[in-house]
Amino acid sequence: MSIYMESRPEPLEEWRFPKNAREVAEELDLCGVPLDANPAQARVLLELNGTWACRAVVADALRWRTRLSTMSGHSDS
């Protein structure tokens, strides 16, 4: 296990913790995170809306959203 493992925020009752990248992607949509956001920007917006996810899962969710958007022909611009 990495010594840089991220710990969850406290108190736990006040936060949502999506289980996987698909759920994080749904939260990104609900929070209005643009498709071209980087993981740091996305995490800030998620946390401001009461959702916590580790950096790796947020990065996976952003890649998944971008890939899905490209395949469906939609974009934010």
ROVO-627566 format. One record per residue: x, y negated, z of N, C-alpha, C in turn; residue in one letter; chain. Coordinates in Angstrom, 1 decimal, always signed. Atoms other than C-alpha are relative to their C-alpha. Layout:
N
{neast X, nnorth Y, nup Z, caeast X, canorth Y, caup Z, ceast X, cnorth Y, cup Z, type a, mol A}
...
This chain:
77
{neast +0.8, nnorth +1.2, nup +0.0, caeast +0.0, canorth +0.0, caup +0.0, ceast +0.9, cnorth -1.2, cup +0.0, type m, mol A}
{neast -0.7, nnorth +1.3, nup +0.1, caeast +1.2, canorth -3.5, caup -0.8, ceast +0.0, cnorth -0.8, cup +1.3, type s, mol A}
{neast +0.0, nnorth +0.9, nup -1.1, caeast +2.3, canorth -5.8, caup +1.9, ceast -0.7, cnorth -1.3, cup -0.2, type i, mol A}
{neast +0.7, nnorth +1.2, nup +0.4, caeast +0.5, canorth -8.5, caup +0.0, ceast -1.5, cnorth +0.2, cup -0.2, type y, mol A}
{neast +1.4, nnorth -0.4, nup +0.1, caeast -2.9, canorth -6.8, caup +0.3, ceast -0.8, cnorth -1.2, cup +0.6, type m, mol A}
{neast +0.8, nnorth +1.1, nup -0.4, caeast -5.6, canorth -9.4, caup +0.5, ceast -1.0, cnorth +0.5, cup +1.1, type e, mol A}
{neast +1.0, nnorth -0.4, nup -1.0, caeast -7.9, canorth -9.3, caup +3.6, ceast -1.3, cnorth -0.8, cup -0.2, type s, mol A}
{neast +1.4, nnorth +0.6, nup +0.2, caeast -11.6, canorth -10.0, caup +3.6, ceast -0.1, cnorth -1.2, cup +1.0, type r, mol A}
{neast +0.2, nnorth +1.1, nup -0.8, caeast -12.8, canorth -13.3, caup +5.0, ceast -0.9, cnorth +0.4, cup +1.2, type p, mol A}
{neast +0.8, nnorth -0.2, nup -1.2, caeast -14.5, canorth -13.5, caup +8.4, ceast -1.0, cnorth -1.2, cup +0.1, type e, mol A}
{neast +0.7, nnorth -1.2, nup -0.4, caeast -17.3, canorth -13.4, caup +9.5, ceast -0.6, cnorth +0.7, cup -1.2, type p, mol A}
{neast +0.4, nnorth -0.8, nup +1.2, caeast -18.3, canorth -10.6, caup +7.1, ceast -1.5, cnorth -0.3, cup -0.4, type l, mol A}
{neast +1.4, nnorth +0.1, nup +0.3, caeast -22.0, canorth -11.3, caup +7.4, ceast -0.3, cnorth -1.2, cup -0.9, type e, mol A}
{neast +0.3, nnorth +1.2, nup +0.8, caeast -21.7, canorth -14.6, caup +5.6, ceast +0.5, cnorth +0.1, cup -1.5, type e, mol A}
{neast -0.6, nnorth -0.2, nup +1.4, caeast -20.1, canorth -13.1, caup +2.4, ceast -0.6, cnorth +1.1, cup -0.7, type w, mol A}
{neast +0.3, nnorth -1.1, nup +0.9, caeast -21.1, canorth -11.0, caup -0.5, ceast +1.3, cnorth +0.6, cup -0.5, type r, mol A}
{neast -1.2, nnorth -0.7, nup +0.5, caeast -18.6, canorth -8.3, caup -1.6, ceast -0.4, cnorth +0.9, cup -1.1, type f, mol A}
{neast +0.4, nnorth -0.8, nup +1.1, caeast -19.3, canorth -7.0, caup -5.1, ceast +0.9, cnorth +1.3, cup +0.0, type p, mol A}
{neast -0.7, nnorth -1.3, nup +0.0, caeast -18.3, canorth -3.3, caup -5.5, ceast +1.0, cnorth +0.2, cup -1.1, type k, mol A}
{neast -0.9, nnorth -0.3, nup +1.2, caeast -16.6, canorth -3.4, caup -8.9, ceast +0.0, cnorth -1.2, cup -0.9, type n, mol A}
{neast -0.2, nnorth +1.1, nup +1.0, caeast -15.6, canorth -5.6, caup -11.9, ceast -1.4, cnorth -0.4, cup -0.6, type a, mol A}
{neast +1.3, nnorth +0.3, nup +0.6, caeast -19.1, canorth -5.3, caup -13.4, ceast -0.8, cnorth -0.9, cup +0.9, type r, mol A}
{neast +0.7, nnorth +0.8, nup -0.9, caeast -20.7, canorth -6.7, caup -10.3, ceast +0.6, cnorth -1.4, cup +0.2, type e, mol A}
{neast -0.7, nnorth +1.4, nup +0.0, caeast -18.1, canorth -9.5, caup -10.1, ceast -0.3, cnorth -0.8, cup -1.2, type v, mol A}
{neast +0.3, nnorth +0.7, nup +1.2, caeast -18.8, canorth -10.3, caup -13.7, ceast -1.4, cnorth -0.6, cup +0.1, type a, mol A}
{neast +1.3, nnorth +0.5, nup -0.2, caeast -22.5, canorth -10.7, caup -12.8, ceast +0.0, cnorth -1.2, cup +0.9, type e, mol A}
{neast -0.1, nnorth +1.1, nup -0.9, caeast -21.6, canorth -13.0, caup -9.9, ceast +0.7, cnorth -1.2, cup -0.8, type e, mol A}
{neast -0.7, nnorth +1.1, nup +0.8, caeast -19.3, canorth -15.0, caup -12.3, ceast -1.1, cnorth -0.7, cup -0.9, type l, mol A}
{neast +1.1, nnorth +0.6, nup +0.8, caeast -22.4, canorth -15.5, caup -14.6, ceast -0.9, cnorth -0.9, cup +0.9, type d, mol A}
{neast +0.9, nnorth +0.7, nup -0.9, caeast -24.6, canorth -16.5, caup -11.7, ceast +0.6, cnorth -1.3, cup +0.6, type l, mol A}
{neast -0.7, nnorth +1.2, nup -0.5, caeast -22.0, canorth -19.0, caup -10.4, ceast +0.4, cnorth -1.0, cup -1.1, type c, mol A}
{neast -0.3, nnorth +0.9, nup +1.1, caeast -21.6, canorth -20.6, caup -13.9, ceast +1.5, cnorth -0.1, cup -0.3, type g, mol A}
{neast -1.4, nnorth +0.1, nup +0.3, caeast -17.9, canorth -19.7, caup -14.3, ceast +0.2, cnorth +0.1, cup -1.5, type v, mol A}
{neast -0.1, nnorth +0.0, nup +1.5, caeast -16.9, canorth -20.5, caup -17.9, ceast +0.9, cnorth +1.2, cup -0.4, type p, mol A}
{neast -0.7, nnorth -1.1, nup +0.6, caeast -15.5, canorth -17.7, caup -20.1, ceast +1.5, cnorth -0.2, cup +0.0, type l, mol A}
{neast -1.5, nnorth +0.2, nup +0.1, caeast -12.1, canorth -19.4, caup -20.4, ceast +0.6, cnorth -0.4, cup +1.4, type d, mol A}
{neast -0.6, nnorth +0.3, nup -1.3, caeast -11.6, canorth -19.8, caup -16.6, ceast +1.1, cnorth +1.0, cup +0.3, type a, mol A}
{neast -1.0, nnorth -1.0, nup -0.4, caeast -8.5, canorth -18.2, caup -15.2, ceast -0.4, cnorth +0.6, cup +1.4, type n, mol A}
{neast +0.5, nnorth -0.7, nup -1.3, caeast -8.7, canorth -15.9, caup -12.1, ceast +0.0, cnorth -0.9, cup +1.2, type p, mol A}
{neast +0.0, nnorth +0.9, nup -1.2, caeast -7.7, canorth -18.6, caup -9.6, ceast -1.3, cnorth -0.9, cup +0.0, type a, mol A}
{neast +1.2, nnorth +0.8, nup +0.1, caeast -10.5, canorth -20.9, caup -10.9, ceast -1.2, cnorth +0.8, cup +0.3, type q, mol A}
{neast +1.2, nnorth -0.8, nup -0.2, caeast -13.0, canorth -18.1, caup -10.9, ceast -0.2, cnorth +0.3, cup +1.5, type a, mol A}
{neast +0.1, nnorth -0.3, nup -1.5, caeast -12.2, canorth -17.1, caup -7.3, ceast -0.4, cnorth -1.2, cup +0.8, type r, mol A}
{neast +0.4, nnorth +1.2, nup -0.7, caeast -12.6, canorth -20.7, caup -6.1, ceast -1.5, cnorth -0.1, cup -0.2, type v, mol A}
{neast +1.5, nnorth +0.2, nup +0.2, caeast -16.1, canorth -20.9, caup -7.7, ceast -0.8, cnorth +1.1, cup +0.7, type l, mol A}
{neast +0.7, nnorth -1.1, nup -0.7, caeast -17.0, canorth -17.4, caup -6.4, ceast -0.1, cnorth -0.3, cup +1.5, type l, mol A}
{neast +0.0, nnorth +0.2, nup -1.5, caeast -15.9, canorth -18.3, caup -2.8, ceast -0.9, cnorth -1.2, cup +0.4, type e, mol A}
{neast +0.8, nnorth +1.1, nup -0.3, caeast -17.7, canorth -21.6, caup -2.9, ceast -1.5, cnorth +0.4, cup +0.0, type l, mol A}
{neast +1.4, nnorth -0.5, nup +0.0, caeast -20.9, canorth -19.6, caup -3.6, ceast -0.1, cnorth +1.3, cup +0.9, type n, mol A}
{neast +0.1, nnorth -1.1, nup -1.0, caeast -20.2, canorth -17.0, caup -0.8, ceast +0.3, cnorth +1.4, cup -0.5, type g, mol A}
{neast -0.4, nnorth -1.3, nup +0.5, caeast -18.8, canorth -14.2, caup -2.9, ceast +1.5, cnorth +0.2, cup +0.1, type t, mol A}
{neast -1.4, nnorth -0.2, nup -0.1, caeast -15.4, canorth -12.7, caup -2.2, ceast +0.4, cnorth +1.3, cup -0.8, type w, mol A}
{neast -0.6, nnorth -1.1, nup +0.7, caeast -13.4, canorth -10.4, caup -4.5, ceast +1.5, cnorth -0.2, cup -0.1, type a, mol A}
{neast -1.5, nnorth +0.1, nup +0.1, caeast -9.7, canorth -9.6, caup -4.7, ceast +0.4, cnorth -0.5, cup -1.4, type c, mol A}
{neast -0.5, nnorth +0.6, nup +1.3, caeast -7.6, canorth -11.2, caup -7.5, ceast -0.1, cnorth +1.0, cup -1.1, type r, mol A}
{neast -0.1, nnorth -1.0, nup +1.1, caeast -7.2, canorth -8.0, caup -9.5, ceast -1.4, cnorth +0.3, cup -0.5, type a, mol A}
{neast +1.4, nnorth -0.3, nup +0.4, caeast -11.0, canorth -7.3, caup -9.6, ceast -0.5, cnorth -1.2, cup -0.8, type v, mol A}
{neast +0.5, nnorth +1.2, nup +0.7, caeast -11.7, canorth -10.9, caup -10.6, ceast +0.6, cnorth -0.1, cup -1.4, type v, mol A}
{neast -0.7, nnorth +0.0, nup +1.3, caeast -9.1, canorth -10.7, caup -13.4, ceast -0.6, cnorth +1.1, cup -0.9, type a, mol A}
{neast +0.7, nnorth -1.0, nup +0.8, caeast -10.7, canorth -7.4, caup -14.6, ceast -1.4, cnorth -0.5, cup -0.5, type d, mol A}
{neast +1.3, nnorth +0.5, nup +0.4, caeast -14.1, canorth -9.0, caup -14.6, ceast +0.0, cnorth -1.1, cup -1.0, type a, mol A}
{neast -0.2, nnorth +1.1, nup +1.1, caeast -12.9, canorth -12.0, caup -16.6, ceast +0.3, cnorth +0.6, cup -1.3, type l, mol A}
{neast -0.3, nnorth -0.7, nup +1.3, caeast -11.4, canorth -9.7, caup -19.2, ceast -1.2, cnorth +0.7, cup -0.6, type r, mol A}
{neast +1.2, nnorth -0.7, nup +0.4, caeast -14.6, canorth -7.6, caup -19.3, ceast -1.0, cnorth -1.0, cup -0.6, type w, mol A}
{neast +1.0, nnorth +1.0, nup +0.5, caeast -16.8, canorth -10.8, caup -19.8, ceast +0.5, cnorth -0.5, cup -1.3, type r, mol A}
{neast -0.5, nnorth +0.5, nup +1.2, caeast -14.5, canorth -12.1, caup -22.5, ceast -0.1, cnorth +1.0, cup -1.1, type t, mol A}
{neast +0.2, nnorth -1.0, nup +1.0, caeast -14.5, canorth -8.8, caup -24.4, ceast -1.4, cnorth +0.2, cup -0.4, type r, mol A}
{neast +1.4, nnorth -0.1, nup +0.3, caeast -18.2, canorth -8.5, caup -24.1, ceast -0.6, cnorth -1.1, cup -0.8, type l, mol A}
{neast +0.4, nnorth +1.2, nup +0.8, caeast -18.7, canorth -12.0, caup -25.3, ceast +0.5, cnorth +0.0, cup -1.4, type s, mol A}
{neast -0.6, nnorth -0.1, nup +1.3, caeast -16.4, canorth -11.5, caup -28.2, ceast -0.8, cnorth +1.0, cup -0.9, type t, mol A}
{neast +0.8, nnorth -1.0, nup +0.7, caeast -18.3, canorth -8.3, caup -29.2, ceast -1.4, cnorth -0.4, cup -0.4, type m, mol A}
{neast +1.4, nnorth +0.4, nup +0.3, caeast -21.7, canorth -10.0, caup -29.0, ceast -0.1, cnorth -1.3, cup -0.8, type s, mol A}
{neast +0.0, nnorth +1.2, nup +0.8, caeast -20.6, canorth -13.1, caup -30.8, ceast -0.3, cnorth -1.3, cup +0.8, type g, mol A}
{neast +0.3, nnorth +1.2, nup -0.8, caeast -21.4, canorth -15.5, caup -27.9, ceast +1.2, cnorth -0.7, cup +0.5, type h, mol A}
{neast -1.1, nnorth +0.7, nup -0.7, caeast -19.2, canorth -18.2, caup -26.4, ceast -0.6, cnorth -1.1, cup +0.8, type s, mol A}
{neast +0.4, nnorth +1.1, nup -0.8, caeast -19.4, canorth -21.0, caup -23.9, ceast +0.0, cnorth -1.3, cup -0.8, type d, mol A}
{neast -0.1, nnorth +1.3, nup +0.7, caeast -18.5, canorth -23.7, caup -26.4, ceast -1.0, cnorth -0.2, cup -1.1, type s, mol A}
